[in-house]
Amino acid sequence: MFVAIQTENRDGHDFLENARAAGAVAALVSRETSLVDLPQLVVSDTEKALRELAIQ
C-alpha cells in the first residue's frame, strides 16, 4: 500500500502512478483521482491514518 503524504515541497498524490508501476496494490489518499488504476482509500489526513494503522 502506498501512502500519499503531502508536505510543503512534495505531494505524494503526484506519485500514485509510479507507486502502481512499482507494485503498490492500493493507496491511502486524501483525495481520490481517476487518473490511476489503483484502489484508493480516501481519508481526511493520510499521516494520521498511517499512524493509526501503525499502532494496530
C-alpha positions as CSV (number, residue, x, y, z in Angstrom):
1,M,0.0,0.0,0.0
2,F,1.3,3.4,-1.0
3,V,0.5,6.3,1.4
4,A,0.3,9.7,-0.4
5,I,1.7,12.2,2.1
6,Q,1.6,15.9,1.3
7,T,4.4,18.2,2.5
8,E,5.4,21.8,1.7
9,N,7.7,20.5,-1.0
10,R,6.0,17.4,-2.4
11,D,2.6,15.9,-2.9
12,G,2.6,12.1,-2.6
13,H,-0.5,12.1,-4.8
14,D,1.8,13.0,-7.7
15,F,3.5,9.6,-7.4
16,L,0.4,7.3,-7.5
17,E,1.2,6.1,-11.0
18,N,4.8,5.4,-10.0
19,A,3.6,3.5,-6.9
20,R,1.3,1.4,-9.0
21,A,4.1,0.6,-11.5
22,A,6.4,-0.3,-8.6
23,G,3.8,-2.9,-7.3
24,A,1.5,-1.0,-5.0
25,V,-1.9,-2.7,-4.9
26,A,-3.7,0.2,-3.2
27,A,-3.2,3.7,-2.0
28,L,-4.1,5.7,1.1
29,V,-5.0,9.2,-0.2
30,S,-6.6,12.4,1.0
31,R,-8.2,13.0,-2.4
32,E,-9.2,10.4,-5.0
33,T,-8.0,10.6,-8.6
34,S,-9.4,8.7,-11.5
35,L,-6.2,9.1,-13.5
36,V,-4.6,6.0,-11.9
37,D,-5.9,2.4,-12.0
38,L,-5.3,1.8,-8.3
39,P,-7.8,1.2,-5.5
40,Q,-7.8,4.2,-3.2
41,L,-8.9,4.6,0.4
42,V,-9.8,8.2,0.9
43,V,-9.2,9.7,4.4
44,S,-9.0,13.3,5.6
45,D,-5.4,13.0,6.8
46,T,-3.1,10.4,5.4
47,E,-0.4,10.9,8.0
48,K,-2.8,10.5,10.9
49,A,-4.3,7.4,9.2
50,L,-0.8,5.9,8.8
51,R,-0.1,6.5,12.5
52,E,-3.4,4.7,13.4
53,L,-2.5,1.8,11.1
54,A,1.0,1.6,12.7
55,I,-0.3,1.1,16.2
56,Q,-2.7,-1.6,15.2
